[in-house]
Amino acid sequence: MLLSLTDLVELRIDLTSESGFLSPNEAVTGVSALTKLKVFSLEFECITPYERENQHSLPTRVALSALTSFKFKGVSEYLEDLVAMIDVPHLDHLDIAFYSLDQVIFDTPQFLQLITRIPKLQVPVKAHIGFDDPEIWIEFSSPTEASSNMLTLGILCIPPDPRFPCMAQFCRSPFFPLPTLESLYIGGGRYSERDRQYRIENTQWLDFLEPFATVKNLYLSKEFAPRIAPALGQLVGERVTEVLPTLENIFVEDFQPAGPVYEAIRKFVASRQRSDPPMPMVISDWAGIRPDQEQYFGDPVFLL
């Protein structure tokens, strides 16, 4: 059927447990004749067991020259074999979600090479992290194209409880694109009205934030500020310069200069100012608007 639709520009394949299995080789063969295809989505709606192909048996790479957007949901092993068979020179948007039963598998050199071969994906300077049951996700975008997320990486854990440790491990993985990240948004999710109660220890938050070594601006939603601020307030000694070492500004949604969030951030700022050399910081109110929309910032609040 696909071989007869040579003018197709957008293709979405959703595979359920009843629809059967589609191998990476079959998927690539099916789209190889679609020379005008710009958008390709391949999603498994449930965890499908998959055994890696023999690398010597994989066919020659197929060039999908018109493809600009690729979306995938499934296990990482499947994605590895699929991207090993394609060249996508004009790709500028990736939306990837991995299933994980207990931990994320990070042996994904083919996926890493895919990201590094796309120049536009080498300069994400802001990221937005959110929680949507059962997924935790992070979106990367550029300030010059605020309405378009260049790279979205998500983890769907079954059961959902381990998803935060999975993302923390995910952030430490070799293929995580952090080198140019300057702004980090931590919000409630795409449906922020769902105020989920995540039981995350302070040490877990600190381990999660530690890889974000280049972040200068940290934005906290009102749902997550009461969870992250106490973790920052516990930082003392050398540890205070190891977590977010280049941080200059903290923006808190509906920030009030009183209460537990204020006190925790005040302790964090005091510890940073006692470090050698002192690390000044500005705390500001923030309206909490998503980073791809116009934002409002209140007057800076100097805690000390």
C-alpha positions in Angstrom: 0.0 0.0 0.0 2.7 2.5 1.0 4.7 1.8 -2.2 1.7 3.1 -4.2 1.4 6.4 -2.2 4.5 8.1 -3.5 3.0 11.6 -3.0 2.3 11.1 0.7 3.8 13.8 3.0 2.6 12.7 6.4 2.3 9.1 7.8 1.3 7.9 11.2 1.4 4.3 12.2 -0.2 3.3 15.5 0.4 -0.4 16.5 -1.7 -2.1 19.1 -1.5 -5.6 20.5 -4.2 -6.6 18.0 -2.6 -5.0 14.9 0.5 -7.3 14.8 4.2 -6.5 14.7 6.1 -4.3 12.3 9.9 -4.8 12.2 12.3 -1.9 11.7 13.3 -3.4 8.4 9.7 -3.5 7.2 9.0 0.0 8.4 12.0 1.4 6.6 11.2 -0.5 3.4 7.6 0.8 3.6 8.6 4.5 3.8 11.7 4.3 1.4 9.5 5.0 -1.6 7.8 8.0 -0.1 10.2 10.6 -1.5 8.0 13.5 -0.4 7.4 12.3 3.2 7.9 15.1 5.7 6.3 13.8 8.9 6.6 10.2 10.1 5.2 8.8 13.3 5.5 5.3 14.6 4.0 4.4 17.9 3.5 1.2 19.8 0.6 1.6 22.2 1.9 -1.1 24.5 5.3 -2.6 25.4 6.2 -5.0 22.6 9.0 -7.5 23.2 11.8 -7.0 20.7 15.1 -8.7 20.0 17.9 -6.7 18.3 18.7 -7.4 14.7 22.1 -8.8 13.8 24.0 -5.6 12.8 25.6 -7.4 9.8 22.1 -8.2 8.5 20.8 -4.7 8.5 20.2 -3.3 5.0 22.0 -0.3 3.5 20.9 3.1 4.9 17.9 4.6 3.2 17.9 8.4 2.6 14.6 10.1 3.7 15.6 13.4 2.2 12.3 15.2 2.7 11.7 14.1 6.3 11.6 17.0 8.8 9.7 15.5 11.7 10.0 12.0 13.3 8.0 10.7 16.3 8.5 7.4 18.0 7.1 5.6 21.0 8.4 2.1 21.9 11.4 0.3 23.3 14.9 1.8 22.8 16.2 -1.4 21.1 13.7 -1.1 18.3 14.6 2.6 17.8 18.3 1.7 17.6 17.8 -0.7 14.7 15.4 1.7 12.9 17.7 4.8 12.9 20.6 2.6 11.9 18.9 2.2 8.6 18.0 5.8 7.7 19.6 9.1 6.8 17.6 12.2 7.6 19.6 15.2 6.5 16.8 17.7 6.9 15.3 16.5 10.2 14.6 19.3 12.6 12.1 17.8 15.1 12.4 14.6 17.1 9.7 13.4 19.6 10.9 10.2 21.3 9.2 8.3 24.1 10.7 5.1 25.6 8.9 2.4 27.5 10.6 1.1 30.6 9.6 -1.6 33.0 12.2 -0.9 35.7 15.1 1.1 34.2 16.0 2.9 31.0 18.4 1.1 28.6 21.0 3.7 27.6 23.0 1.6 25.1 21.8 3.8 22.2 24.8 4.8 20.1 22.7 4.9 16.9 20.3 7.4 18.4 23.2 9.4 19.7 24.7 9.6 16.2 21.3 10.6 14.8 21.1 13.6 17.2 24.7 14.6 16.6 24.2 14.6 12.8 21.4 17.2 13.0 23.0 20.6 13.4 19.8 22.3 14.5 19.6 19.9 17.5 23.1 20.9 18.8 22.0 24.3 20.2 19.1 23.8 22.5 19.4 26.5 25.1 16.3 25.9 27.1 14.4 22.9 28.4 11.0 22.2 30.0 10.5 19.2 32.2 7.0 18.0 33.0 5.1 15.1 34.6 2.2 13.4 32.9 1.0 10.1 34.3 2.7 7.7 33.4 5.3 9.8 31.6 8.0 12.2 32.5 9.3 14.2 29.6 11.8 17.0 28.7 11.5 19.3 25.7 14.4 21.2 24.2 13.9 24.4 22.2 15.8 27.4 20.9 15.0 31.0 21.9 14.9 32.0 18.2 12.1 29.4 17.5 10.2 29.5 20.8 7.0 27.9 19.3 8.8 24.8 18.1 10.3 22.2 20.3 13.3 20.7 18.5 13.7 17.6 20.6 11.3 15.9 23.1 12.5 13.0 25.1 10.1 11.0 27.3 10.0 8.0 29.6 6.9 5.9 30.2 7.4 3.6 33.2 5.2 0.7 33.9 4.3 0.8 36.7 4.5 4.6 36.9 6.2 5.0 40.3 9.8 4.6 39.1 9.6 7.2 36.4 11.5 9.9 38.3 14.6 7.8 39.0 14.4 6.7 35.3 14.5 10.3 34.2 17.4 11.1 36.6 19.3 8.3 35.1 18.2 9.5 31.6 19.7 12.9 32.3 23.1 11.3 33.1 23.2 9.2 30.0 25.8 9.7 27.3 23.3 10.9 24.7 21.6 13.5 26.8 22.0 16.8 24.9 23.0 19.3 27.7 26.1 21.2 26.6 24.4 24.5 25.6 21.5 24.4 28.0 21.0 27.8 29.8 17.4 27.8 31.0 15.5 25.0 32.8 11.7 25.0 33.3 10.2 22.6 35.8 6.5 22.5 35.6 3.5 20.4 36.4 3.1 18.9 32.9 1.1 19.5 29.8 -2.0 19.3 31.9 -0.7 21.4 34.9 -4.1 21.4 36.6 -3.4 17.7 37.5 -1.4 18.4 40.7 0.1 14.9 41.2 1.7 14.2 44.6 5.1 12.8 43.7 7.0 11.4 46.7 10.5 12.4 45.6 13.3 12.7 48.3 15.5 15.8 48.5 18.6 13.8 47.6 16.8 12.5 44.5 16.1 16.1 43.3 19.7 17.1 43.9 21.0 14.0 41.9 18.5 14.9 39.2 19.7 18.6 39.0 23.4 17.9 39.1 23.9 17.2 35.4 22.5 20.6 34.5 25.9 22.2 35.0 25.4 25.1 32.4 22.0 26.3 33.5 21.9 30.0 34.4 18.1 30.4 34.8 15.9 28.1 36.8 12.1 28.4 36.5 9.9 26.6 39.1 6.1 26.2 38.8 4.0 26.7 42.0 3.4 23.0 42.1 7.0 22.0 42.1 8.7 24.9 44.0 7.6 23.5 47.4 9.3 20.2 46.4 12.5 21.5 44.9 13.3 24.5 47.1 13.8 22.4 50.3 16.3 20.3 48.4 18.3 23.4 47.4 18.1 24.7 51.0 19.9 21.6 52.2 23.0 22.2 50.1 26.1 23.0 52.2 29.8 22.9 51.8 31.3 21.8 48.5 28.0 20.3 47.4 26.5 23.8 47.1 28.8 24.6 44.2 28.3 21.1 42.5 24.6 21.4 41.9 23.7 24.1 39.3 27.2 25.7 39.6 26.5 28.5 37.0 23.0 29.4 38.3 22.3 33.1 38.4 18.6 33.5 38.5 15.7 31.6 40.1 12.1 32.4 38.9 9.3 31.1 41.1 5.7 31.2 40.0 3.6 33.4 42.4 6.6 33.8 44.6 5.9 35.2 48.1 8.7 36.7 50.3 7.6 34.5 53.2 6.9 30.9 54.0 8.7 27.6 53.5 9.7 28.2 49.9 11.1 31.6 50.7 13.1 30.2 53.7 14.5 27.3 51.8 15.7 29.5 48.9 17.0 32.0 51.4 19.2 29.3 52.9 20.4 28.3 49.4 21.3 31.8 48.5 23.1 32.3 51.8 25.2 29.1 51.2 26.1 30.2 47.7 27.3 33.6 49.0 29.5 31.9 51.6 31.1 29.8 48.9 34.6 30.6 47.6 34.2 32.6 45.4 30.8 34.0 46.4 28.1 33.2 43.9 25.5 36.0 43.7 21.9 35.2 42.7 18.6 37.0 42.0 15.2 35.6 42.9 12.2 36.9 41.0 8.5 36.3 40.7 7.3 34.6 37.6 3.8 34.2 36.1 4.4 30.6 35.2 3.6 30.9 31.5 5.0 28.1 29.3 8.4 29.0 27.8 6.9 29.1 24.3 4.6 31.9 25.3 5.0 35.5 26.4 6.2 35.6 30.0 5.7 38.1 32.8 8.4 38.6 35.5 7.8 40.5 38.7 10.4 42.7 40.4 13.5 40.9 41.6 13.6 39.8 45.2 16.9 40.2 46.9 16.9 37.8 49.9 20.1 39.0 51.6 
